[in-house]
Every structure is written in C-alpha cells, then in structure tokens.
Amino acid sequence: MLYIVNKRTEALDSCIERVMSNDVVLLIEEAVLATVITKPPSILSKPIDQVQIYALSPDMKARGIDVNRCYEHIRYVDYAGFVELVENNNPVRSCC
C-alpha cells in the first residue's frame, strides 16, 4: 500500500503506526517538514522495518529544507517519481 501524507499532524503519526512490511509512505506538502532531524526525535527518526519512506523534493525545496538536515533513511522523489510510486503501489491511501 502507498500512503500519501500531506500534513505533519496526527495523520502522519496515525499513518506511521499502521504501516506494515513492504508499505510505502510518501510525504508531500507540509508533511515533508517531518523529515528534518529534531530534538526530541520525531516519529520518523528511525527506519521502520521494510517500509520505504519518500519525500517529494519540490515540496522540500519550496520549504527550504536541505536533505543534509534530514534523517538518512528518507528517500526523495520528484513529480515523475511520485507518479511511479502511484503506478507501482496499489492500493493508494491519502492520509490528511
């Protein structure tokens, strides 16, 4: 399953709590802020077993987020990568 998360709120926490092995999480819009290393650590601070977490690069750029300030296990995609994730993962669920 592909979870698309667009807010850094309880929706993100809820999504992360229910992901299962081989699921994919894509952070877009305001949710990309969760990729930045924080103290105390955020819910995304540690890799989740066999779950891939992606962030949309254009949304990160729009918010001035440098990948060097982000958790190492996060992967980044552009709009073409976003489309590819949707094509390759079924079902797709939006978490807002």
HELIX and SHEET records of a PDB file:
HELIX    1   1 GLU A   10  ARG A   18  1                                   9    
HELIX    2   2 GLU A   29  THR A   35  5                                   7    
HELIX    3   3 SER A   57  ALA A   62  1                                   6    
HELIX    4   4 VAL A   67  ARG A   69  5                                   3    
HELIX    5   5 TYR A   79  ASN A   88  1                                  10    
SHEET    1   A 5 ARG A  75  VAL A  77  0                                        
SHEET    2   A 5 GLN A  52  LEU A  56  1                                        
SHEET    3   A 5 VAL A  24  LEU A  27  1                                        
SHEET    4   A 5 LEU A   2  VAL A   5  1                                        
SHEET    5   A 5 VAL A  92  CYS A  95  1                                        
END                                                                             
